């Protein structure tokens, strides 16, 4: 039994945080698409920081949920 946070993908074990970072990037792209379609993108003063913060919040929340 292992106590490290890993996920088996096709028989190979990957760190949980690595997969969650990839999901965070996908989530940030989805948030960008929604903001662009609803014209909220123009109202953001620093869009790069906003999308990075969205990705970070998703990754940290998902990581805590996986460990619980």
Secondary structure as UniProt FT lines:
FT   STRAND          6..9
FT   TURN            10..11
FT   STRAND          12..15
FT   HELIX           16..37
FT   TURN            38..39
FT   HELIX           41..43
FT   HELIX           47..67
//
